[in-house]
Amino acid sequence: MSSESNSGKPVIGINCDFKAADRNKPGFAYLAAGYFQSIHAAGGIPIVIPPMDDADSLGKILDQVDGFMMIGGADLDPRNDGFMLHSSVRPMDPVRETSDRLLVAEIAERRLPLLAIGAGMQLLNVQQGGNLFLHIKEDLPSAVPHLDPHDPNHRHTLEVEGDSLVGRVFGDGEIRVSSRHHMAIDEVAPGFRVTARCPDGVIEAIESEMMDWFVVGTQFHPECAAASALDVRIFEEFIEGICAAKEQVAKDLRLVA
Ligand SMILES: N[C@@H](CCC(=O)NCCCC(=O)O)C(=O)O
């Protein structure tokens, strides 16, 4: 049973990153402010969820939200999906990855509406049966740069499918998005379709084709400080999609009442 916030605004859970304690500092859970600020600005109520390796507690939290957003971050450890480690891989802290994997598995089981960004989309794809290129520079040598370590606001152009959420958001005309990744989706998981690519062919957005699961994934970062007004519309479409689904459920319940 998800929450029904007083204002009717959907409550959106958001995972966060984790940095382990060292000799001089305690461990930290953290996330870029743009993630929760974007959800709030779009009409949602953000709730940041600390990493936990406790499926029962994470499940009780998911009982209380109307949707979820999985944020970006460092690399998924390819060994968790049966692949060899690659010299370019900088794994995220295992505390975060363990929690993220439990979250995505439960979100999928519940068909909870999901917006997955960057590493969040990559995790969704591998957990649902797809896989990743571990290093674009090696796997797709003709690709344009998708990461500039000296420019957090590195951007590249995007080509979108018209009949999609990102297609509705960006429309026609040149689109440039913020890109900070060296991995990318290779095979898309069953039940999902590609809705945007960089002109070099790298997959930049996916959406669920399943009637019972509203999911959008972006490799680019619509939450970043340099996001455009159109990027912001992705969050609005996500919130609107959740509200529409809730209204439909309420209508259906009235019909059978
Ligand atoms: N590390 C992966 C995923 C890319 C990603 O999520 N980048 C965002 C980094 C900044 C942040 O933490 O939000 C890859 O490189 O492919």
The ligand as a Gaussian input file, in Angstrom:
#p B3LYP/6-31G(d) Opt

LIG

0 1
 N       29.776000       5.042000     -13.323000
 C       28.962000       4.639000     -14.437000
 C       27.588000       5.319000     -14.346000
 C       27.582000       6.763000     -14.788000
 C       27.002000       7.730000     -13.760000
 O       26.050000       7.451000     -13.051000
 N       27.608000       8.899000     -13.732000
 C       27.263000       9.910000     -12.768000
 C       28.455000      10.253000     -11.931000
 C       28.178000      11.454000     -11.057000
 C       27.174000      11.132000     -10.001000
 O       27.581000      10.484000      -9.030000
 O       25.986000      11.514000     -10.138000
 C       29.638000       4.925000     -15.750000
 O       30.675000       5.626000     -15.719000
 O       29.168000       4.461000     -16.784000

